[in-house]
Amino acid sequence: MMKYLLMIFFLSPLVLLNNVYWVVHFILFMSSFMFMMMVQPTWLFNYISYFMGMDLISYGLILLSFWICSLMLMASESINKNNYSSNFFFFSIIILMLMLYLTFSSMNLFYFYLFFESSLIPTLFLIVGWGYQPERLQAGVYLLFYTLFASLPMLVSLFYMYMSMSSLAYFMFIEDYIMNYLFYLGMLFAFLVKMPMFLVHLWLPKAHVEAPISGSMILAGIMLKLGGYGLLRVMKLISSIGMKLNIIWVSISLVGGVLVSLLCLRQIDMKSLIAYSSISHMSLVISGIMTMNIWGYCGSYCLMMGHGLCSSGMFCLANISYERSGSRSLLINKGLMNFMPSMCLWWFLLSSSNMAAPPSLNLLGEISLLNSLIGWSWSTLFSLSIMSFFSAAYSLYLYSYSQHGEYYSGFYSSFNGNLREFMLLMLHWLPLNMLILKSELTMLWL
């Protein structure tokens, strides 16, 4: 594990040189492919060194971090072309990659907490430094304060736990550690805000709309997964009290998922629509983890992986349209099939994956989450069916509104798409739909 840590760490001096954009990009891709070779299909911790090690769930999320960070550089060509503080931009991405790597590979809850919070800082730099509107400052403050407000109680819970157990290592966790309501709330709340759960979700659409393409990709691809990963790790400690109280989070998430799906149909900003759809998907993940059965655990991890690739790809598409038309509004970006016929296929492929069409990972994840929730209680059937229906509805709305119809009269010519953009979209879509052939890596990690 140390070799990758040092590899990322020693990438940072490269930012002092000029014209190293593609070098950094190439090294990140190379490290992704090298990391793929390290797969160990087992739930045991392996590659242990110092406080780091990984089991299958950490492996998948670290690989996703490498992959998304490589694609972030690929998508942010305009920052390099206009030389818009590009070296500081690489530096932010490298530090972010470092923090995410450490977060997922920590085998100690305190280290996890430390790096989990540290990953906020480079993300904040990305949003405030390269965002679009002046409101990005407000979005940054929302991002920071929502997560910090929730994570301080978690720190107190950690200290309390360390006092009584003298260890915070994952494999020393005691099943049903405690029946303390405050400990339960303190532990869960930080992760629920990070997911984000409905009612504490307001920071996410704001951050997405103001963030540059790279910020949106990392937020959708990795940042939302930190919450789910944390929940999967700490649920063992609070399983008994969870039997009594988890119903609260399941009900909030399912009702919230339905409301957010309805909200999606009212959006006219593409990025906003994709951001709200993320909240709807994540509410399914929260509910699945809270049922505490094997279908829910495996399905939530599978949907997190699928959503990370799919949502990130959707943001790339919205950005490609934005670069052409100078606007993210659906009222202006319509009839794009006339201008960018080849992009229309990618819009279709990623929108269909977003509504969990086969053979995407989203489908596998959603099927197991439906299994888990309906097995947990029949009454969830109603909201789940509405969510599934509306998820198809808003994906189709986004696709058909942006691709079909009469195009905006202000357009006079447009450039179809270059190799970099097609590669970018293919590298999102291919793993998303090919991983289902090797689905034991996402479904049998327990």
N, C-alpha and C positions, 0 to 999 in steps of 0.2 A: 504493500500500500504506500510505503514511503516513496517508492520510485516515481509514482504519478504525482505525488505531492511536490516533490522536488522539481519534476518536469514542469508543472504549472508555475511553480515559484520562480524558476529560472527563465520563464518566458517574459517576466516583467521587465528585465533590463532592455529587452528588444524595443520597448516603446521610446527609448532615447534616440533610436536611429530614425532616419527618414525612409519613406517608401518601404515599410515592412508589412504592409497590409496583408498581402497574399502569403507572406512567410508565416505570419501568426496564424492565418487561416489554415494553411497547409499543415502546420504542426498540430493544431487542434484536431483536424480531421484525422491525421495520422494517429494521434493518441486515442481517438474514438475507436479506430479499427484495431489498435493494439489492445485496448481494453476489452473489446469483444472476445478476444481469445482467452480472457481470464474467467470465462463463465464456469461456475461450479454448480451444477443442478442439485443443490442440497440446502436444507434449512439451517445447517450448522454454520457457525462463524468460521471463515477461513481467511488466509492471507493476513494473519494477525501480526501487527507490529506496533509497539507503543500502545496508544489508546485506540488504535484504528484496526478495523477488520471489517469483513462484510459477509452477510448471508445473501440469499437470492434477492430479497426485496431491496436491500441497499444497492446490490449490483445493478439491478434494472434502473433504479433512479439515478445512480451515478452515470450510467451509460447515457441515459436520457439527457442529463446535464451537459455532458461532453458534446452530444449530438446537437442539442439546441444552441449551445454557445457557438459551435462551429457555424451553424446555419445563420445565427444572428449576424456574424461578420459578413456572411454571404449576402444577407438581405440589406445591410447598411452600406451598400456601394456608394450612395450619394454623399455620405459623410466623408468617405475617402476621396471622392472625385472633387468635392468642393473644399477639401482640406479644412473641415469644420472641427477644429481641435481633435483631429483624428487620433493622435497619439494618446491623449488623455482618455479617449473613448476606448481604445484597446485596453488601456490600463484598467479602466473600470470593469471591463468584461473579464479580464484575467483574474482580478481580485474576486469578482463575483463567482467565477468558476472555482477558485480556490476555496472560498467559503462554503459553496454548495458541496464540494467534494468532501470537505471536512465534516459538514453536517451529516451527510448520509453515511460516512464511514466511521463516525464516532461510535464507540461501544459503551459510552458512559453518558448518562442523562444530562449531567451538567455541561459537559463539552458540547453535547447536542444543542442544549439551550443557548450556549454562548455563540456558537457559529450560526444557529438559526436566527438569532437577533442581528448578528454582524452582517448577514447577507442583505439586510434592509438598506445598509448604507450605500453600497455601490448602485443598488436599484434606484435609490433616491437621487443619486448623482445623474443616472441615466435620464430619469424623468425631468429633473430640474434643468439639467444641462442641455439636453437635446430635444426637449418636448416641443409642442407646437404653439399653443396659446399661452398668454400670460397667466391663465388660471392654473398652469402646471404647478405653481408654488402652493396653491391651495390643495391641489391633489397630493403633492408631496407631504404636506402637513397632515392631511387625512390619513395617508398611508402610515406615517410614522406614529401618530398618536393613537389610532385605533389599535395597532399591534402592540405598542408599548403599554398602553392602558391595560390590555388583557394579559400581557406576559409578566408583569411584576408579581401578581398573585402566584403565578406558576413558580417563580423563583423562591418565594416564601415556602411553597409546598415542597420544593426540592430540598431546601435547607432542613425542613421538618423531617422529611424522609431520611435524609442523611444522618440526622441526629439519632433517629431510632434504629436505622438499619446499618449504619456505618459503611454503606457502599451504595453507589449509584450505577454500578455496572449492570448492563441489560440481563446478563445470564444469572445475576444474583437476585433478580426480582422474585418476590414471594407472591404466589397466587393469592388473591383476596387479601392483599396486604392490610387494608384498613377499612373501617366502616365510617369514615368521617366525611360529613357532607361538604365541609369547607375544603378539605383536601381534594375531594372529587371535582368540585367546581373550579378550584384553582388550577388543577391539572388540565382539565378539558377546555376551559374557556379560551386559553391562548391559541389552541389549535383550531377551535371552532371559528375564531375571528380570522385566522389565517386562511381558512378553507375557501371562501368565507361562507358562514351560515347565514341564511336569510335573517334580517333584522340587524345584523352587524356587517352587512355586505356593502355598505355605501361607498367605502373607500375604493372598491375594485373597479366599478364602471368609471369612476372619476379618474383613477390612475391610468386605466387603459386608454381613455379618450385623449388624455393629455400626453401620454408617453410616446416616444418615437417607436418605430417598428421594432427595434431590438428590445426596448423596454416591454412592449406588449408581448413579444415572443417569450421572454424569460418569465414574465408574470404568469402568463397562461400556461407555459410549458412546465415550469419548475416550482415557482413560488407557491402555487396553490397546492402542490403535492407535498410540501413540507408539513402542512397541517394534517393531511391524511396519514403520512408516514408516522408523525408523532402520535396520532391517535392509535394506530396499530401497535406501536411500541408500548404505550402506557396502559392500554386497556386491560392488560393482565393484572395490574396492581389493583384495579378498582372493579373487578368483574362482579363481585357480590352486590355492591351498592349499585352497580350499573343495571343489574336485573330489575331493581326498583325504579331507578330514575331515568334510564335511557329513553323511555317512552317520550319524555319531554322533547328531547332533541329530534327524535324521529318525527314527532308530529309537527314541530316547527319547520323542519326541513321539507317534509312532504307538502304541507300547505304552502310554504314559501316557494317550493319548486313550481307549483301550479301557478301562483301569482306572477312569478318571474317569467314563466313561459308566456303568460298573457301580455306582460310588459314588453316582451321581445317583439310582439306583433305590432306594437305602437311606435317602435323606434324608426327614426329616419337617418340616423348616423350609423354607417356600417359597423364601425368599431364598437359602438355602444351596443348594437344588437348582438355581436359575437361575444362581448363581455358579459351581457346578461345571460346568454345561453350557457356560458361557463358556470355561472352561479347555479343554474338549473341542473347541470350535470353533477356539480359538486354536492348538491343537496342529496342526490341519489347515493353518492359515495358515503356521505355522513350517515345516512340512514342505514346503509349496508353494514358499516363498521359497528354501529350501535346495536344491531341485532345480535352481535357476538356469536354468529355461527360461521361455519367454514365457507359456505357459499358467499356470505356477505364479505368476509375477509378477502377471499381470493378475487371475487368479482370487483370489489372496490379498488384493489391494486390494479387489476386488468383495465378497468375504466380510467384510472388515473393515467396509466401509460398511453392508452388510446387517445384520451382527451388532450394530453400534452402534445402529441404529434398533430392531431387534427385541428385543435384550436389555434396552435401556432401557425399552421398552414393557412388557415382562414384569415388570420391577421396579415400574413404575407400577401394574400390576394387583395385584401382591402387596401394595403399599402401600394401595390402595383397600380391599382385603379387611381389611387390618390396622386401618385406621381404623374400620371397622365393628365388627369382632369383638374388637379389642384383643389379638389374638394372630396370630402368623404360622405357627402349627403346622397341619399338614394334618389333624391329628386333630380340630381344632376347626373349621377352615374346610372343612367338607365339605357337600355338598348345597346349595351356594350358589345353584344355579339356582332354588330355591324362594324365596330372598330377593331376589336381584338377577338377574331373568331377562334384562334387557337386557345386563348385563355378560357374560353367558354367551357371547354372540356374539363379544365382543372377546377373551375368553379363548380361544375357538376359533381366531379369526383369527391371533392372535399366537402361540399354541402351534403352529399349523400352519406359520407362517413359521419358527418356531424349528427345526422338523424339516426345513426346506428344501423346503416344498411350493411348487409353482408358484402364482402368477407372481412369487414374491419374489426379491430380489437374492441371498438365501442359496443358492437353487437354482442360479443362474447361476455363483456363486462355487464351489459344491461340485462342479458338473459339471466346471469347468475344472481344479480341483485334483485331481479323480480322474484326469482325462486326464493331467495333469502327472506325478502320482506313479506311475501305472501305466506311463506311457511311460518313466519313470526306472528303475523296476524292477518286474518282475511280482510279486515277493514281497510288495509292499505291499498287494496285492489282498485278502489275508486280513484284515488289521487294518482296512482301509478299509471292507470290507463289514460287519464287526462294528460299527464305529463308526456307520455309516449306520443299521443296524438299531436299535441301542440309542438313537440320537438320537431316532428315532421313538418308541421304547418309553418313554423318560422324559418326552417331551413329552406323550404320551397319558396317562401315569400322572398327571402333574401336572394335566392338564385334567380327566380323568374323576374322579379322586379329589376334586378341589376342587368340581366342579360337580354330580356325581351322588350318589346314595345318600341315606341318611337324615341329616337335618341335626342338628347338635349341640343337645341339649335345653336348653342354657343360653340359646340365642337366643330372644328373644320378638318382636322386630320389627326391621326394618332398612330403611334408606333406599336406594332403588334406585341412584341415581347422578345427579349433576347435570350441567348443560351443560358446565361446566369440565372434568369428568373425561372426558366423551365426546369433547370437542374434543382433549384431551390425547392420548387413545388414537388418535384419527383422524389426528392430526398425526404420530404415529409410524408408523402403518400405511400411510398413503397414499403417502408418498415411497418407503417400502420396496417397495411393489408396483407403483408407477407408474414408478419409475426404470428398470425393465426394458425399457420402451418406448424409452428413450433410453440403451441399455446401452453404446453406444460410449464414453460418458464414463467408464465404470468399466472397460471391457475393452480399450480401444485407447489407453491413455495412454503406451505406450512409444514 
